Amino acid sequence: LPRPGDPSNVIDNQATSYAFALREAVKRRQKEGAPKAAVDPICQRYATSSTVLENMKLADMNGADVIVHVGLNDFSRRIFLERQRLSLKLLPNALINKIVKFSQVNMHRADIIRRYDQMCYTPLDKWAENIGEIAAKAKSGGARSLTWFTMVQLPQRVEAHTPGYRYNVLSYNLALYAAERAGTVKLLDLDRMFWERGFETLMHSDLMHLSPKAHLFVCNRMIE
């Protein structure tokens, strides 16, 4: 999804995402005689595994193939947690800008993250717990399957800006691998797929978001 204030056209961003591309592909296949199906994307900024649990309370999952793609917001090491981020908005704009600018200077950012290395939206034990709860809700809701995407590991250079980032990717992915081994979830291992096919061409220049080529690749893999 485009970031707030991003001049990019929101509709164009949606149309090129794998979720919406998959929906259009399903429509085309139905015209060719494929069984009736529908794709219902639920996209939300700042979404975490806890957000997924909340959304599942309202979702009709009977007979559905549930696909979960969260994790980045769960494990990313942060300077501001959600309550602090929201509290910042109560301050005068000039003071907000001063605080944010200070925290984003590479030297200060890295030092702060090293000092408070447990600052993330979802601690690892809670992440593992949420995986189990999401699987249980999918099963009780009558879902046909539950597939989870792994998080994509980043190059070594990310450590200078966000120390411990790669460690968290590995740790949280291991919880997904454990769930797959236990038969709790199916995995679409984007991390291994991307590195095998050329990481640099499949990630946006910000190293956080998928490139248009990656969205098409993911869409095709989901169809398969």
Salt bridges, closest charged atoms under 4 A:
GLU24 OE2 - LYS27 NZ 3.50
GLU54 OE2 - LYS57 NZ 3.15
ASP65 OD2 - ARG144 NH2 2.46
GLU82 OE2 - ARG85 NH2 3.80
ASP111 OD1 - ARG114 NH1 3.34
GLU129 OE2 - LYS126 NZ 3.33
GLU159 OE2 - ARG166 NE 3.39
ASP191 OD2 - ARG192 NH2 2.98
GLU196 OE1 - ARG197 NH1 3.53
GLU200 OE2 - ARG157 NH2 3.58
ASP206 OD2 - ARG3 NH2 3.90
ASP206 OD1 - HIS204 ND1 3.32
ASP206 OD2 - HIS209 ND1 2.66
GLU224 OE1 - ARG221 NE 3.00
